[in-house]
């Protein structure tokens, strides 16, 4: 077996089954020639790309986080800001992207910082709406840590608004989900929002 065969087999496993043939038909449906030089490999590239873009369907929350939950003292607010996310709108299958900001107040357990990015990726790499991702991330942190409170704010730019429809290139969408003290205590919520406000304004 040659190295080229090994690489080809590895690439094939990354493709979404059946999507290459569908993409070939799709190209013809929009008036393109799927057999022209520039498009011959496009169906396979698309099938591989969508394998990556929808990888969130292939993992559970606990698989994404692993053993990164640790016992710890203290109950001060932890904030992880500016987590980039990329997702696909379930209504038009066009991209939306932006940043997530997550805070929690520990109650005996903490989470490895890189795992917050893993959680965001888990839910954003699916066909989604921003409102749902925001809620899913908050619920995931709540499930993993049972903290005293969780807060999530996400800001996104949606290409389904920018490149079609109303075509508003400078619009953005902010969503939030509050749990525990962030929902019941205005001062705790205000502290979090103050901490991320500069980031929100810098877009």
Backbone as a chain_set.jsonl record, in Angstrom:
{"seq": "XXXXXXXXXXXXXXXXXXXXXXXXXXXXXXXXXXXXXXXXXXXXXXXXXXXXXXXXXXXXXXXXXXXXXXXXXXXXXXXXXXXXXXXXXXXXXXXXXXXXXXXXXXXXXXXXXXXXXXXXXXXXXXXXXXXXXXXXXXXXXXXXXXXXXXXXXXXXXXXXXXXXXXXXXXXXXXXXXXXXXXXXXXXXXXXXXXXXXXXXXXX", "coords": {"N": [[0.851, -1.202, 0.0], [0.654, 2.148, -0.943], [1.824, 5.411, 0.213], [0.171, 7.355, -0.813], [-2.209, 5.976, -1.154], [-2.884, 5.409, 1.484], [-3.265, 8.019, 2.499], [-5.391, 8.804, 0.85], [-7.391, 7.008, 1.678], [-7.702, 7.824, 4.315], [-8.665, 10.42, 3.941], [-11.089, 9.827, 2.716], [-12.609, 8.772, 4.79], [-13.29, 11.013, 6.167], [-15.284, 12.209, 4.776], [-18.732, 13.16, 4.501], [-21.009, 10.632, 4.189], [-22.467, 10.001, 1.018], [-22.757, 12.677, 0.392], [-21.073, 13.713, -1.526], [-22.057, 12.804, -4.027], [-24.547, 14.065, -3.975], [-23.741, 16.749, -4.016], [-22.588, 16.878, -6.539], [-24.898, 16.619, -8.125], [-26.202, 18.917, -7.277], [-24.555, 20.972, -8.247], [-25.046, 20.726, -10.98], [-27.752, 21.397, -10.944], [-27.803, 24.124, -10.43], [-26.887, 25.168, -12.735], [-24.243, 24.79, -13.398], [-21.335, 23.068, -14.712], [-20.476, 20.124, -13.54], [-18.382, 18.588, -14.379], [-16.358, 20.125, -15.335], [-12.963, 21.376, -15.266], [-12.292, 22.916, -12.911], [-14.204, 22.084, -11.1], [-14.24, 19.356, -10.754], [-13.186, 17.99, -8.49], [-14.63, 19.187, -6.547], [-17.112, 18.139, -5.366], [-16.105, 16.13, -3.598], [-14.477, 17.668, -1.956], [-16.392, 19.293, -0.748], [-17.903, 17.38, 0.631], [-16.008, 16.531, 2.493], [-15.493, 18.96, 3.819], [-17.973, 19.486, 5.016], [-18.06, 17.371, 6.748], [-16.314, 18.257, 8.69], [-17.518, 20.72, 9.427], [-19.864, 19.917, 10.613], [-19.134, 18.403, 12.76], [-19.904, 18.433, 15.384], [-22.115, 16.818, 15.769], [-21.1, 14.334, 16.174], [-20.018, 13.886, 18.67], [-20.376, 13.558, 22.25], [-21.173, 15.679, 25.066], [-19.606, 14.927, 27.287], [-17.583, 13.473, 26.104], [-16.319, 15.502, 24.698], [-15.287, 17.084, 26.738], [-13.86, 15.385, 28.403], [-11.684, 14.388, 31.038], [-11.493, 16.794, 32.433], [-12.665, 18.121, 34.552], [-12.264, 19.454, 37.719], [-11.786, 19.225, 41.271], [-12.018, 22.032, 43.433], [-11.316, 24.778, 45.626], [-12.925, 27.89, 46.523], [-14.976, 30.578, 45.267], [-15.096, 32.576, 43.407], [-15.897, 34.603, 40.581], [-15.383, 33.265, 37.341], [-14.29, 34.093, 34.17], [-14.333, 33.545, 30.734], [-13.403, 34.941, 27.823], [-14.101, 36.041, 24.425], [-14.194, 33.702, 22.748], [-13.883, 32.271, 19.738], [-16.377, 31.381, 17.35], [-17.839, 29.342, 14.779], [-20.504, 28.649, 12.712], [-23.327, 27.039, 11.055], [-26.192, 28.306, 9.621], [-29.379, 26.988, 10.207], [-31.55, 27.571, 8.666], [-30.903, 28.579, 6.11], [-28.565, 27.372, 5.525], [-26.188, 28.813, 5.496], [-23.153, 30.45, 6.563], [-22.695, 31.575, 9.977], [-20.956, 33.539, 12.376], [-18.794, 34.424, 15.142], [-18.224, 35.597, 18.491], [-17.968, 34.121, 21.723], [-18.729, 34.584, 25.166], [-18.151, 33.43, 28.348], [-19.111, 32.864, 31.692], [-18.775, 31.675, 35.048], [-19.645, 30.761, 38.419], [-17.879, 29.029, 40.649], [-18.689, 26.057, 42.527], [-17.201, 24.239, 44.204], [-16.165, 22.813, 42.07], [-14.17, 23.097, 39.113], [-13.493, 23.853, 35.639], [-11.211, 22.882, 33.11], [-9.683, 25.468, 31.265], [-9.456, 25.447, 28.43], [-11.483, 23.804, 27.698], [-13.836, 25.166, 27.564], [-13.839, 26.341, 25.075], [-13.97, 23.985, 23.609], [-16.554, 23.155, 24.259], [-18.101, 25.198, 23.127], [-17.451, 24.778, 20.421], [-18.516, 22.205, 20.114], [-21.308, 22.578, 20.063], [-21.644, 24.559, 18.143], [-20.739, 23.523, 15.749], [-22.776, 22.389, 14.051], [-25.941, 22.286, 12.298], [-27.55, 25.219, 13.056], [-29.128, 27.701, 15.222], [-28.356, 30.861, 16.585], [-29.467, 31.499, 19.069], [-30.076, 29.0, 20.173], [-27.547, 27.757, 20.441], [-26.412, 29.388, 22.42], [-28.016, 28.849, 24.676], [-27.542, 26.076, 24.903], [-24.785, 25.962, 25.487], [-24.72, 27.256, 27.985], [-26.34, 25.478, 29.494], [-24.766, 23.196, 29.311], [-22.418, 23.834, 30.78], [-23.619, 24.169, 33.259], [-24.562, 21.561, 33.712], [-22.151, 20.096, 33.829], [-20.668, 21.193, 35.989], [-22.343, 22.028, 38.044], [-22.499, 24.73, 39.134], [-22.682, 27.82, 41.085], [-23.707, 29.712, 39.489], [-24.177, 30.504, 35.995], [-23.249, 32.237, 33.073], [-23.739, 33.219, 29.723], [-22.846, 34.978, 26.883], [-23.292, 35.631, 23.497], [-22.108, 36.906, 20.416], [-22.916, 37.418, 17.082], [-22.347, 37.39, 13.516], [-24.353, 37.137, 10.739], [-24.436, 35.559, 7.731], [-26.66, 34.992, 6.243], [-28.187, 37.207, 6.519], [-26.489, 39.141, 5.576], [-25.519, 38.608, 2.94], [-27.682, 37.964, 1.429], [-31.293, 38.277, 1.173], [-32.192, 40.817, 3.356], [-29.715, 42.021, 3.182], [-27.85, 43.373, 4.963], [-24.893, 44.321, 5.84], [-23.539, 45.23, 8.104], [-24.818, 44.509, 10.398], [-25.298, 42.849, 13.559], [-25.854, 40.158, 15.903], [-26.783, 39.701, 19.258], [-26.949, 37.382, 21.894], [-28.055, 35.958, 24.985], [-27.727, 33.883, 27.926], [-28.676, 33.139, 31.158], [-28.011, 31.635, 34.276], [-28.762, 30.481, 37.603], [-27.104, 32.442, 40.059], [-26.483, 34.499, 38.299], [-28.845, 34.999, 37.073], [-30.616, 35.516, 39.166], [-29.444, 37.485, 40.776], [-28.984, 40.79, 40.376], [-26.601, 42.285, 40.698], [-24.507, 40.485, 40.378], [-24.928, 39.731, 37.739], [-24.555, 42.211, 36.514], [-21.857, 42.663, 37.062], [-20.607, 40.739, 35.466], [-21.512, 41.548, 32.885], [-20.352, 44.059, 32.754], [-17.683, 43.338, 32.672], [-17.427, 42.203, 30.154], [-18.215, 44.189, 28.487], [-16.502, 46.048, 27.191], [-15.343, 44.459, 25.256], [-17.636, 43.774, 23.809], [-18.32, 46.25, 22.747], [-16.244, 46.722, 21.022], [-16.516, 45.658, 18.533]], "CA": [[0.0, 0.0, 0.0], [1.464, 3.356, -1.035], [1.444, 6.496, 1.108], [-0.948, 8.055, -1.436], [-3.409, 5.187, -0.876], [-3.199, 5.617, 2.896], [-3.819, 9.363, 2.638], [-6.686, 8.818, 0.192], [-8.329, 6.301, 2.536], [-7.963, 8.672, 5.483], [-9.516, 11.513, 3.489], [-12.414, 9.304, 2.412], [-13.314, 8.59, 6.048], [-13.737, 12.311, 6.652], [-16.408, 12.683, 3.981], [-20.087, 12.798, 4.878], [-21.451, 9.655, 3.194], [-23.52, 10.39, 0.098], [-22.81, 14.119, 0.11], [-20.342, 13.989, -2.753], [-22.991, 12.615, -5.142], [-25.556, 15.124, -3.891], [-23.122, 17.993, -4.442], [-22.457, 16.763, -7.988], [-26.217, 16.938, -8.675], [-26.492, 20.315, -6.923], [-23.835, 21.815, -9.197], [-25.793, 20.702, -12.232], [-29.046, 22.053, -10.761], [-27.66, 25.588, -10.456], [-26.447, 25.577, -14.06], [-22.814, 24.57, -13.577], [-20.89, 21.807, -15.286], [-19.663, 19.496, -12.51], [-17.258, 17.874, -14.97], [-15.287, 21.015, -15.782], [-11.729, 21.167, -14.507], [-12.285, 23.528, -11.59], [-15.23, 21.517, -10.23], [-14.188, 17.89, -10.722], [-12.95, 17.515, -7.124], [-15.437, 19.957, -5.604], [-18.018, 17.326, -4.545], [-15.369, 15.48, -2.511], [-14.053, 18.711, -1.013], [-17.576, 19.707, 0.01], [-18.242, 16.292, 1.556], [-15.024, 16.582, 3.589], [-15.692, 20.195, 4.571], [-19.159, 19.35, 5.851], [-17.712, 16.476, 7.84], [-15.719, 19.11, 9.726], [-18.454, 21.76, 9.861], [-20.934, 19.311, 11.406], [-18.513, 17.415, 13.656], [-20.563, 18.458, 16.684], [-23.072, 15.716, 15.872], [-20.4, 13.071, 16.381], [-19.489, 13.797, 20.032], [-21.207, 13.961, 23.381], [-20.56, 16.689, 25.921], [-18.58, 14.349, 28.147], [-16.445, 13.145, 25.236], [-15.629, 16.751, 24.355], [-14.623, 17.642, 27.917], [-12.931, 14.398, 28.973], [-11.526, 14.365, 32.496], [-10.982, 18.13, 32.771], [-13.386, 18.705, 35.687], [-11.397, 19.305, 38.881], [-12.224, 19.768, 42.555], [-11.284, 23.252, 43.758], [-11.927, 25.705, 46.564], [-13.139, 29.235, 45.991], [-16.263, 30.83, 44.616], [-15.0, 33.829, 42.66], [-16.33, 34.499, 39.192], [-14.416, 32.923, 36.298], [-14.796, 34.56, 32.873], [-13.543, 33.225, 29.543], [-13.939, 35.843, 26.802], [-13.626, 36.039, 23.034], [-14.069, 32.368, 22.155], [-14.406, 32.329, 18.37], [-17.209, 30.262, 16.909], [-18.297, 29.326, 13.392], [-21.611, 27.715, 12.618], [-24.108, 27.097, 9.819], [-27.596, 28.604, 9.862], [-30.219, 25.868, 9.793], [-32.615, 28.029, 7.771], [-30.405, 28.768, 4.744], [-27.289, 26.66, 5.426], [-25.122, 29.778, 5.269], [-22.391, 30.592, 7.802], [-22.676, 32.702, 10.906], [-19.739, 33.417, 13.171], [-18.63, 35.503, 16.111], [-17.474, 35.34, 19.716], [-18.74, 33.739, 22.9], [-18.167, 34.958, 26.463], [-18.74, 32.511, 29.325], [-18.715, 33.07, 33.088], [-19.449, 30.826, 36.037], [-19.22, 30.905, 39.811], [-17.673, 27.641, 41.066], [-19.212, 25.541, 43.796], [-16.453, 23.029, 44.497], [-15.592, 22.218, 40.862], [-13.804, 23.993, 38.023], [-13.278, 23.194, 34.353], [-10.042, 23.334, 32.365], [-10.108, 26.615, 30.473], [-9.587, 25.142, 27.005], [-12.696, 23.02, 27.458], [-14.943, 26.062, 27.208], [-13.799, 26.419, 23.612], [-14.467, 22.692, 23.111], [-18.008, 23.14, 24.409], [-18.647, 26.088, 22.097], [-17.314, 24.081, 19.137], [-19.42, 21.056, 20.1], [-22.66, 22.974, 19.697], [-21.678, 25.429, 16.961], [-20.473, 22.738, 14.534], [-24.011, 21.712, 13.69], [-26.908, 23.238, 11.769], [-27.919, 25.855, 14.307], [-29.485, 29.113, 15.377], [-27.496, 31.396, 17.653], [-30.176, 31.427, 20.339], [-29.974, 27.646, 20.717], [-26.17, 27.527, 20.888], [-26.21, 30.117, 23.677], [-28.667, 28.072, 25.725], [-26.881, 24.782, 25.046], [-23.509, 26.161, 26.171], [-25.02, 27.519, 29.396], [-26.825, 24.246, 30.117], [-23.648, 22.257, 29.391], [-21.584, 24.214, 31.931], [-24.428, 23.868, 34.444], [-24.57, 20.102, 33.891], [-20.818, 19.591, 34.17], [-20.062, 21.738, 37.207], [-23.341, 22.423, 39.049], [-21.96, 25.928, 39.799], [-23.673, 28.723, 41.674], [-24.293, 30.481, 38.407], [-23.548, 30.456, 34.668], [-23.692, 33.272, 32.134], [-23.179, 33.108, 28.376], [-23.242, 35.979, 25.897], [-22.714, 35.361, 22.18], [-22.323, 37.912, 19.376], [-22.704, 36.769, 15.805], [-22.631, 37.997, 12.217], [-25.07, 36.105, 9.995], [-24.357, 35.818, 6.291], [-27.999, 34.918, 5.643], [-28.67, 38.589, 6.503], [-25.527, 40.034, 4.93], [-25.282, 38.363, 1.517], [-28.966, 37.695, 0.772], [-32.387, 38.852, 1.942], [-32.126, 42.26, 3.617], [-28.368, 42.443, 2.783], [-27.325, 44.349, 5.923], [-23.563, 43.795, 6.126], [-22.987, 45.706, 9.363], [-25.647, 44.114, 11.527], [-24.845, 41.713, 14.371], [-26.866, 39.659, 16.829], [-26.302, 39.314, 20.588], [-27.855, 36.524, 22.652], [-27.531, 35.664, 26.319], [-28.407, 32.896, 28.761], [-28.254, 33.3, 32.546], [-28.447, 30.582, 35.184], [-28.362, 30.642, 38.994], [-26.909, 33.787, 40.583], [-26.474, 35.487, 37.213], [-30.245, 35.299, 36.771], [-31.354, 36.001, 40.341], [-28.766, 38.595, 41.446], [-28.626, 41.821, 39.386], [-25.226, 42.753, 40.861], [-23.636, 39.478, 39.756], [-25.112, 39.869, 36.293], [-23.949, 43.48, 36.096], [-20.405, 42.502, 37.104], [-20.233, 39.995, 34.254], [-21.741, 42.366, 31.694], [-19.337, 45.109, 32.763], [-16.4, 42.739, 32.304], [-17.373, 41.901, 28.717], [-18.76, 45.315, 27.737], [-15.486, 46.614, 26.301], [-15.252, 43.528, 24.125], [-18.848, 43.905, 23.006], [-18.297, 47.544, 22.05], [-15.094, 46.837, 20.111], [-16.801, 45.042, 17.244]], "C": [[0.883, 1.247, 0.0], [0.978, 4.399, -0.034], [0.255, 7.252, 0.541], [-2.258, 7.328, -1.147], [-3.86, 5.377, 0.562], [-3.854, 6.973, 3.107], [-5.213, 9.428, 2.029], [-7.743, 8.141, 1.058], [-8.686, 7.127, 3.756], [-8.888, 9.818, 5.118], [-10.948, 11.036, 3.276], [-13.245, 9.148, 3.681], [-13.869, 9.903, 6.583], [-14.957, 12.825, 5.896], [-17.74, 12.281, 4.613], [-20.623, 11.841, 3.817], [-22.609, 10.173, 2.342], [-23.508, 11.844, -0.313], [-22.075, 14.478, -1.168], [-21.266, 13.871, -3.972], [-24.061, 13.699, -5.149], [-24.996, 16.458, -4.378], [-22.942, 18.016, -5.961], [-23.782, 17.139, -8.66], [-26.574, 18.399, -8.439], [-25.81, 21.27, -7.908], [-24.553, 21.868, -10.533], [-27.098, 21.476, -12.127], [-28.947, 23.573, -10.825], [-27.1, 26.09, -11.783], [-24.963, 25.421, -14.317], [-22.557, 23.23, -14.271], [-19.978, 21.122, -14.274], [-18.461, 18.728, -13.043], [-16.158, 18.811, -15.459], [-14.134, 20.975, -14.782], [-11.787, 21.707, -13.076], [-13.242, 22.889, -10.598], [-15.15, 20.006, -10.067], [-14.043, 17.367, -9.298], [-13.826, 18.225, -6.08], [-16.401, 19.093, -4.783], [-17.319, 16.627, -3.377], [-14.905, 16.5, -1.478], [-15.218, 19.144, -0.131], [-17.944, 18.64, 1.04], [-17.291, 16.258, 2.741], [-15.227, 17.809, 4.452], [-16.887, 20.073, 5.508], [-18.964, 18.319, 6.961], [-17.122, 17.243, 9.007], [-16.738, 20.073, 10.297], [-19.575, 21.214, 10.735], [-20.401, 18.256, 12.377], [-19.16, 17.378, 15.033], [-21.597, 17.362, 16.866], [-22.41, 14.415, 16.317], [-19.872, 12.882, 17.8], [-20.554, 14.134, 21.054], [-20.462, 15.034, 24.17], [-19.409, 16.096, 26.725], [-17.368, 13.866, 27.345], [-15.645, 14.394, 24.899], [-14.801, 17.28, 25.517], [-13.602, 16.678, 28.513], [-12.897, 14.475, 30.49], [-11.036, 15.71, 33.025], [-11.802, 18.851, 33.835], [-12.588, 18.413, 36.95], [-12.07, 19.864, 40.132], [-11.378, 20.991, 42.888], [-12.058, 24.063, 44.778], [-12.164, 27.044, 45.872], [-14.461, 29.361, 45.278], [-16.262, 32.179, 43.911], [-15.369, 33.593, 41.195], [-15.168, 34.191, 38.26], [-15.034, 33.329, 34.962], [-13.814, 34.156, 31.774], [-14.163, 34.0, 28.386], [-13.375, 35.531, 25.414], [-13.317, 34.652, 22.493], [-14.688, 32.433, 20.761], [-15.304, 31.128, 18.085], [-17.607, 30.462, 15.459], [-19.39, 28.275, 13.302], [-22.326, 27.894, 11.285], [-25.573, 27.271, 10.177], [-28.475, 27.463, 9.346], [-31.317, 26.282, 8.811], [-32.158, 28.139, 6.32], [-29.097, 28.026, 4.481], [-26.178, 27.585, 4.953], [-24.416, 30.023, 6.598], [-22.856, 31.75, 8.669], [-21.537, 32.456, 11.882], [-19.646, 34.575, 14.148], [-17.829, 35.069, 17.315], [-18.428, 34.998, 20.848], [-17.979, 34.164, 24.148], [-18.903, 34.143, 27.526], [-18.212, 32.852, 30.712], [-19.424, 32.044, 33.959], [-18.877, 31.113, 37.416], [-19.095, 29.502, 40.385], [-18.346, 27.315, 42.398], [-18.551, 24.192, 44.057], [-15.821, 22.358, 43.297], [-15.265, 23.309, 39.843], [-13.541, 23.158, 36.775], [-12.03, 23.752, 33.698], [-10.436, 24.376, 31.335], [-10.303, 26.299, 28.996], [-10.887, 24.412, 26.691], [-13.904, 23.901, 27.168], [-15.0, 26.252, 25.698], [-14.312, 25.122, 22.992], [-15.99, 22.627, 23.178], [-18.658, 24.016, 23.342], [-18.579, 25.41, 20.728], [-18.308, 22.926, 19.015], [-20.798, 21.445, 19.587], [-22.724, 23.861, 18.455], [-21.43, 24.646, 15.673], [-21.63, 21.79, 14.242], [-24.848, 22.719, 12.894], [-27.588, 23.88, 12.964], [-28.626, 27.183, 14.108], [-28.704, 29.604, 16.594], [-28.157, 31.291, 19.024], [-30.006, 30.053, 20.988], [-28.564, 27.348, 21.213], [-25.942, 28.154, 22.261], [-26.8, 29.337, 24.85], [-27.956, 26.745, 25.969], [-25.549, 24.907, 25.783], [-23.747, 26.4, 27.663], [-25.463, 26.256, 30.115], [-25.704, 23.22, 30.279], [-22.752, 22.563, 30.59], [-22.322, 23.91, 33.238], [-24.411, 22.373, 34.74], [-23.231, 19.578, 34.379], [-20.376, 19.967, 35.579], [-21.04, 21.98, 38.345], [-22.866, 23.66, 39.817], [-23.083, 26.755, 40.423], [-24.338, 29.595, 40.619], [-23.505, 30.336, 37.121], [-24.112, 31.598, 33.833], [-22.984, 33.075, 30.796], [-23.731, 34.251, 27.533], [-22.538, 35.633, 24.592], [-23.081, 36.496, 21.238], [-22.02, 37.263, 18.036], [-23.039, 37.639, 14.611], [-23.187, 36.893, 11.329], [-25.064, 36.432, 8.503], [-25.701, 35.666, 5.6], [-28.676, 36.287, 5.664], [-27.774, 39.489, 5.668], [-25.448, 39.845, 3.416], [-26.546, 37.996, 0.744], [-30.044, 38.42, 1.574], [-32.257, 40.361, 2.096], [-30.758, 42.852, 3.301], [-27.83, 43.578, 3.664], [-25.982, 43.841, 6.446], [-23.023, 44.18, 7.504], [-23.818, 45.323, 10.583], [-25.003, 42.947, 12.277], [-25.946, 41.347, 15.348], [-26.205, 39.259, 18.138], [-27.371, 38.484, 21.275], [-27.226, 36.228, 24.0], [-28.364, 34.595, 26.996], [-27.824, 33.006, 30.159], [-28.835, 32.169, 33.391], [-28.001, 30.93, 36.605], [-28.238, 32.092, 39.404], [-26.917, 34.853, 39.488], [-27.902, 35.891, 36.835], [-30.947, 35.965, 37.953], [-30.742, 37.236, 40.99], [-28.332, 39.639, 40.417], [-27.18, 42.28, 39.496], [-24.238, 41.777, 40.219], [-23.719, 39.576, 38.235], [-24.432, 41.127, 35.777], [-22.429, 43.387, 36.097], [-19.907, 41.783, 35.855], [-20.379, 40.87, 33.01], [-20.741, 43.503, 31.612], [-17.994, 44.576, 32.286], [-16.291, 42.475, 30.811], [-17.802, 43.085, 27.861], [-17.753, 45.915, 26.766], [-15.333, 45.753, 25.054], [-16.46, 43.668, 23.215], [-18.827, 45.177, 22.172], [-17.226, 47.627, 20.976], [-15.35, 46.203, 18.761], [-16.756, 46.05, 16.103]], "O": [[1.762, 1.385, 0.851], [-0.127, 4.297, 0.501], [-0.584, 7.743, 1.296], [-3.29, 7.961, -0.924], [-5.054, 5.492, 0.839], [-4.866, 7.082, 3.8], [-6.117, 10.031, 2.607], [-8.865, 8.635, 1.166], [-9.839, 7.135, 4.189], [-9.791, 10.159, 5.882], [-11.903, 11.739, 3.608], [-14.456, 9.368, 3.657], [-14.817, 9.903, 7.368], [-15.596, 13.781, 6.336], [-17.862, 11.199, 5.187], [-20.684, 12.211, 2.645], [-23.592, 10.706, 2.857], [-24.183, 12.217, -1.273], [-22.427, 15.457, -1.827], [-21.257, 14.738, -4.846], [-24.44, 14.194, -6.21], [-25.683, 17.211, -5.068], [-23.124, 19.056, -6.594], [-23.796, 17.882, -9.641], [-27.177, 19.043, -9.297], [-26.408, 22.253, -8.346], [-24.659, 22.93, -11.147], [-27.517, 22.131, -13.081], [-29.9, 24.239, -11.228], [-26.864, 27.287, -11.949], [-24.466, 25.873, -15.349], [-23.445, 22.387, -14.391], [-18.813, 21.501, -14.155], [-17.619, 18.269, -12.272], [-15.129, 18.346, -15.949], [-14.302, 20.596, -13.623], [-11.374, 21.026, -12.137], [-13.125, 23.111, -9.393], [-15.928, 19.432, -9.306], [-14.708, 16.399, -8.93], [-13.774, 17.909, -4.892], [-16.496, 19.307, -3.574], [-17.88, 16.541, -2.285], [-14.933, 16.235, -0.276], [-15.059, 19.338, 1.074], [-18.259, 18.96, 2.186], [-17.709, 15.988, 3.867], [-15.146, 17.728, 5.677], [-16.825, 20.506, 6.659], [-19.627, 18.386, 7.996], [-17.387, 16.929, 10.168], [-16.825, 20.235, 11.514], [-20.174, 21.957, 11.512], [-21.12, 17.337, 12.768], [-18.989, 16.409, 15.773], [-21.926, 17.007, 17.998], [-23.087, 13.5, 16.784], [-19.328, 11.822, 18.112], [-21.496, 14.879, 20.783], [-19.27, 15.261, 23.962], [-18.347, 16.71, 26.829], [-16.25, 13.855, 27.859], [-14.418, 14.342, 24.825], [-13.735, 17.859, 25.309], [-12.591, 17.109, 29.066], [-13.931, 14.609, 31.145], [-10.247, 15.754, 33.969], [-11.658, 20.061, 34.008], [-12.268, 17.258, 37.228], [-12.82, 20.838, 40.069], [-10.169, 20.996, 42.658], [-13.288, 24.047, 44.802], [-11.662, 27.29, 44.775], [-15.002, 28.387, 44.754], [-17.293, 32.846, 43.826], [-15.168, 32.503, 40.658], [-14.097, 34.786, 38.374], [-16.166, 32.955, 34.657], [-12.612, 34.399, 31.881], [-15.308, 33.751, 28.009], [-12.348, 34.872, 25.256], [-12.288, 34.452, 21.848], [-15.896, 32.63, 20.629], [-15.028, 30.01, 18.519], [-17.702, 31.587, 14.97], [-19.218, 27.146, 13.761], [-21.987, 28.772, 10.492], [-26.132, 26.485, 10.942], [-28.338, 27.026, 8.203], [-31.946, 25.424, 8.193], [-32.919, 27.833, 5.403], [-28.579, 28.041, 3.364], [-25.341, 27.211, 4.131], [-25.015, 29.827, 7.656], [-23.343, 32.765, 8.173], [-21.195, 31.311, 12.178], [-20.336, 35.584, 13.999], [-16.885, 34.287, 17.204], [-19.543, 35.514, 20.922], [-16.749, 34.114, 24.19], [-20.132, 34.167, 27.593], [-17.019, 33.098, 30.889], [-20.529, 31.601, 33.647], [-17.773, 31.639, 37.555], [-20.111, 28.838, 40.591], [-18.538, 28.175, 43.257], [-19.21, 23.155, 44.123], [-15.025, 21.433, 43.458], [-15.979, 24.305, 39.723], [-13.389, 21.938, 36.838], [-11.805, 24.962, 33.723], [-11.413, 24.195, 30.609], [-11.223, 26.827, 28.371], [-11.339, 24.406, 25.546], [-14.888, 23.436, 26.592], [-16.082, 26.318, 25.114], [-15.005, 25.148, 21.974], [-16.638, 22.109, 22.268], [-19.647, 23.621, 22.726], [-19.54, 25.462, 19.961], [-18.872, 22.694, 17.945], [-21.389, 20.733, 18.775], [-23.756, 23.909, 17.785], [-21.873, 25.071, 14.606], [-21.473, 20.57, 14.195], [-24.488, 23.894, 12.827], [-28.148, 23.177, 13.805], [-28.713, 27.713, 13.0], [-28.432, 28.838, 17.519], [-27.488, 31.026, 20.023], [-29.815, 29.951, 22.199], [-28.392, 26.756, 22.279], [-25.357, 27.536, 23.15], [-26.159, 29.186, 25.889], [-27.787, 26.335, 27.117], [-25.217, 24.059, 26.611], [-23.062, 25.821, 28.505], [-25.011, 25.988, 31.228], [-25.681, 22.466, 31.251], [-22.372, 21.656, 31.331], [-21.717, 23.448, 34.205], [-24.262, 21.969, 35.893], [-23.184, 18.71, 35.251], [-19.777, 19.154, 36.283], [-20.623, 22.125, 39.494], [-22.835, 23.633, 41.048], [-24.264, 26.429, 40.303], [-25.413, 30.148, 40.848], [-22.302, 30.076, 37.149], [-25.307, 31.886, 33.884], [-21.785, 32.801, 30.747], [-24.943, 34.462, 27.479], [-21.334, 35.373, 24.578], [-24.209, 36.989, 21.25], [-20.979, 36.626, 17.875], [-23.903, 38.514, 14.683], [-22.571, 35.838, 11.181], [-25.614, 37.445, 8.071], [-25.876, 36.156, 4.484], [-29.629, 36.516, 4.92], [-28.236, 40.486, 5.112], [-25.322, 40.825, 2.681], [-26.487, 37.746, -0.46], [-29.735, 39.104, 2.55], [-32.216, 41.096, 1.11], [-30.64, 44.07, 3.165], [-27.406, 44.617, 3.157], [-25.932, 43.035, 7.375], [-22.127, 43.509, 8.017], [-23.534, 45.78, 11.69], [-24.256, 42.159, 11.696], [-26.862, 42.134, 15.59], [-25.19, 38.562, 18.139], [-28.552, 38.829, 21.247], [-26.003, 36.247, 24.139], [-29.543, 34.415, 26.691], [-26.605, 32.971, 30.328], [-29.999, 31.796, 33.239], [-26.982, 31.595, 36.792], [-29.135, 32.894, 39.144], [-27.32, 35.99, 39.735], [-28.132, 36.993, 36.338], [-31.768, 36.863, 37.771], [-31.443, 37.97, 41.686], [-27.395, 39.391, 39.658], [-26.578, 42.634, 38.482], [-23.258, 42.189, 39.598], [-22.706, 39.511, 37.54], [-23.802, 41.107, 34.72], [-21.775, 43.966, 35.23], [-18.903, 42.177, 35.262], [-19.473, 40.926, 32.179], [-20.321, 43.878, 30.517], [-17.254, 45.267, 31.586], [-15.195, 42.516, 30.253], [-17.761, 43.001, 26.633], [-18.109, 46.254, 25.637], [-15.21, 46.264, 23.941], [-16.324, 43.681, 21.991], [-19.267, 45.179, 21.022], [-17.283, 48.501, 20.111], [-14.461, 46.214, 17.91], [-16.976, 45.684, 14.948]]}, "num_chains": 1, "name": "protein.A"}
